[in-house]
Amino acid sequence: MEKCDKKETIIQAALELVAEHGFHGAPMAMIAEKAGVGAGTIYRYFDCKDTLIMEIYGIVEERFVTALMEGYPEKGSVRERFLHMGAVLVRHLIAAPLELRFVEQFHNSPYGVAHRREKLFGEREKDIIRELFDEAKQQQIFKDLDLPILFALSFGPLVDVSRDHILKFINLTDQLIEQTVGACWDAVRR
């Protein structure tokens, strides 16, 4: 197995185990076993479990941003861009259920708390979602609520219905996705 392949195999094994068992249920030895590498091999690529977890989150986030930018209506209205983001989020999560479960584990852990705090209050890199929400607030398109509340009203329901689709509680058709994203828009607009 080549060096790049080993690293990818370790990342995939960790993603699967964390999605299935949570962070504490996925010790490095178990990740190594699932990846088919020696326990010491992981430490050639990642100095600790925290580094591995953060790299996986970065990969998952990058995949979403790549999907988001495909067909993104940069010159569109705030509403058009919001609807695009919401629909892409749902379709992406449905297509990548392991990533959804990993992200849920991440956001409900100290990793996620620190990450969200940095995203909301730290120095900002280019963040298309944050930029859209800031623009909508400045133009008084969105309700006068703090960003964490606007994010929760916008994306929380979409994550929930994506999970429910994966669990086969509901069947999200394209029309239902559009209606659900539209309902999230209605929740945040003035």
N, C-alpha and C positions, 0 to 999 in steps of 0.2 A: 504494500500500500504506500503510495507516495505521500510526502509531507502534507500537501494541500488536501489530499483525500482524507488523511487521518484527522486533520483539523475539522473538516466538514462532517465527517462521521461522528466525531465527538460532539459537535454542535447539535447535530440532528438527534443523537441519543439523549443529550441533556434536554433538548426541547421536548421530546416525547415523554421522558420521565417526569419532568417538572409539570407538564400538562396533565399527566396521569396521577401523580402522587404528591405534588406540591414541592416546594423547595427543600423542606426538611426530609421528605420522603425520597429524595434523590441525592444521596451522598456521592461524592466523587468516585468511590470504589464501584458503586452500582453503575454510574455513567460509563466508567472505563470498561466494565464487563459488557454492558449493552453495546458499546462501540467496538468491542473486540480488540481493545488495546490494553497494555499494562497500565496500572494505576499511575505509575511514574510518568508515563507518556503524556498524560493530560497536562502535567506541570511544565512540559516543554513548550506548550502553547498558551497556557493560562496560569498565571502565578497563584491564583486562588479561585475558589468557587464564585466569589463576587465578580471577579473579572469575566469569568465565563458567562454568568447571568447577564451582566451588562452588555456584553458583546452580542449575545443572542437577542436581547431586547433591541439593540441598535439595528441588527439585521432585520428583525420583524418590522420595526418602524420604517426602515428604508424601503422594504417591499411595499408597505402601504403607501408611502409617499410616491413611489414610482407608479403604482396603480392610480393614485389620485391625480397625478399630473397627466396621465393619458387622457386626452380629450378635455382637459380642464379649460373652461371658458374664461381665460384670464381677463378678457375685455367685457365679460358679461356682468349683469347686475349682481348685487349682493345676493339676491334671492336665487338666481341661476347658479351661482358658484356654491351656495349653501346646499341646494338640491343635488348638485353634482357630487359634492363631498359626501353627503349622507348616503346616496345610492351606491357610490363606490365603496364606502365603508361596509355597508351591509353585504354587498356582493363579495367583497374581499374576505370578510369574516366567514361567510358561508363556504367559500372555496378553500379556506384554510382553518379548519376547526382546531387543529393543534395550536396554531398561533393564537386563536381566540382564547383558548384555555390557558396558554402561557401568559398572555397579556393580563387576563383576569387575576392569575396568581401574582403576577408582578405588581399590578396596581393595588392589590390588597395586602401588600407586604411593605416592610420598611424601605425596600428598594424603590417601590412605586411612590411612596410618600416623598422621599428625597427627590426623586425625578420630577414629580409634579410641582413640588415647591420651587425647584430650579427653573422649570419651564414658565411658571407663573411670575416668579419674583426675581429670577436671576438675569444675567446678561443674555440677551436674545440673539440667536443666530437666525437665519432666514427660516421663518415658520409660517407657512402659507395659511394655516388654520388660524393662528393667532392674529395674523395680519387681517384676515377677513373679519374676524370678530371685532378687532379694534376699529376697523373701518365702519362696520355696522353700528357700533356704539357711537362713534364720532358723528355719524350722519343721523343719529337718533332713529335708526331703523329697528334696532333691538331694544327691548325693555331695559330700563335702568336697573340692571342687576349686576352683581359682581361676576367677573369672568368664570370662576369655578361653577357658579350656578347656571350660567348660560351654557357652559360646556356640558354640565350634567343633564340639563333639559334637552339639549341638542343630540348628544351622543349616547347617553345612558339608555334611553328606550331602544335605540338602534342596536346596541350591543345585546340587550335583553331579547329582542325579537330574533336576532341572528342566532343566539343560543337556543331559543325555543324552536327555531327552524331545524337546527342541527339535531336537536333531541326529538324531532318529529311531533312536537306539540302543535305546530302550525305549518302551513305550506306557503312560503313567501313567493308569490308570483311577481312578475315585473310590476304589474299594476298595484299589488299590495305594498311592494317596496316603495313605489312612488307615493302612494297615499300615506304611508307611515312616515316617510321623510317629510312630506308636506305637513303632517300633524306636528312634527317636531319644529318645523318652521313657524307654524302658528303659535307654538308655545313660547317662542322667543321674540317674535316680532311685536312691535307696538300696535 
